């Protein structure tokens, strides 16, 4: 089921669920009547707090494709902020293949099957559109973007 909520509503929902599971964890520390352990309640609470952060507008702005995929005249810069802050700058002349999927970009260098895998936030179509916007047309002729 897809929930169509605004980012503020998602933050509030996730924080409310986190508070509920914190209460369940504290209650299960006090009582043995619950079938779940207090550890489980606290783990779920942490998960909902992380999801609340990932639902914020600040995180969405930080992981926007316009900020994670940029290109200059001779290089492509990919900032991977979805699973940690990592940045890689790749020479456009070395790129031989681009593979795109939902939340994923693979860049193969020098035609040898080796390259980089990036976890970036976005649907495959949005990532493909962004790459088509920023990469030179001659590069896209020689190494087309493949969706996997």
N, C-alpha and C positions, 0 to 999 in steps of 0.2 A: 504494500500500500504506500503510495506516495503522499506525503503530507505537504500541502501547499500553504506554508506559513512564512511570514516575513522573517528576516534574520533576528529581529528583536524578540519575536515570539518563540523562535527556536532556542535562543539563548535562555529565555525565561523557562521554557519547558524543560530543557536539559538541566538547568540549575535546580528546578523544583524536584526533578527525579533524583538528582544528586543528593539533595537534602533528605528526601524520602529514604534513600538507601543508607545515608549516614545515620538517620534515626533507627532504621532497622538494625544496623550494625551495633549501635550503642545499646539498643534494647536486647539484642541477642547476647551481648556481654553480660547483661544483668540477669537474663532469664534463659533457661534451657528449653523453653517451650517452643521455640521456632525451629523449623526443620533445616534452616540454613545457618551457616556459621557467621560470626561477626566479620571474619575475614572476607567472605563473599560479599557481604553488604558494602564494606569499604572499597573493595575492588570495583564493584559496579558504580559506586559514587565517584571514584576517580575517573572511570571511563566516561561518565556523563559530564563531568567537569571539563575534560579534554574536548568532548564533542561540543560543549557550550562555547569554548574558546574558538573552535574551528567554525562555529556558526556566526561569529561576529563579523561586522562589516569591515573592521580593521584587518582581520585575517583574509577576508575575501579580496580586499584591495591589495594586500601584500602578495597574494598568489595569482593576481590577474595575469592573463597571458601577455598583456602589453608590457608588463614589468618582468616577466620571467623569460620571454623570448625577445631578444633584441639583436639587431645586426648592424654592423658598420660596413664600410666598403669592402673589407677583406676578411671579416670574421663574424661568426655567429656566437652570441653569448647566451648561455642557458643558466638561469638561476633556479636551483632546485630548493624551494622553500617548503614544499609540501611535507617532506619527511626529514627536514634538517636543512640548515643553511649551507648550501654548496653552490659553487659557481664554476663553470667551465667555459673557456673561450676557445673556439675551434676555428681553424683556418678554412675559409670557404673552398679554397683550391684542393684541399684534402678530402672533402666530403664526396663520397661516391654513392651513398644510399641513405634514404630517410624512411623510417618505418614509424607509423603512428597508430596508436590505439587509445582508448579512453584512459586518461591519466598516465599516458606513457609516450615517450619519444625515444627512438633508437637512432643513433647517428653512426654509420659505418664509414670508417676512414680508409683511404688508400686502396680500396677494393680487396682487402685481405680478410674481411669478415670480422675484424676487430674494430672496436669503437667505444661508444658510450651509451649507456642506458640511463634515462632520466625519468623520474617520477614527478610529473608536473600536473597540476590540477586543470582539468578541462576535458570536454568531450573530444573525440577523435576529429569530428568535423571542424570544431573551433580551432584545434591545434593546426590542422591542415590549412585552414583559411589564414591563420596568423603567419604560418611559414610562407604561404603564397604571397602575402603582403610584403614581407620583409626581405625575402631572398631574391637575388637577381634572377631574371627569366632564363638566362643562359645556363645557370646552375640547375634550375628545375628541368630544363630540356635534357641535360646530360644525366641527371640523377633524380628521376621523378619520385614523388612522395607516394609510398605504399601504405594503405591502411590494412592492418592485420587484426 
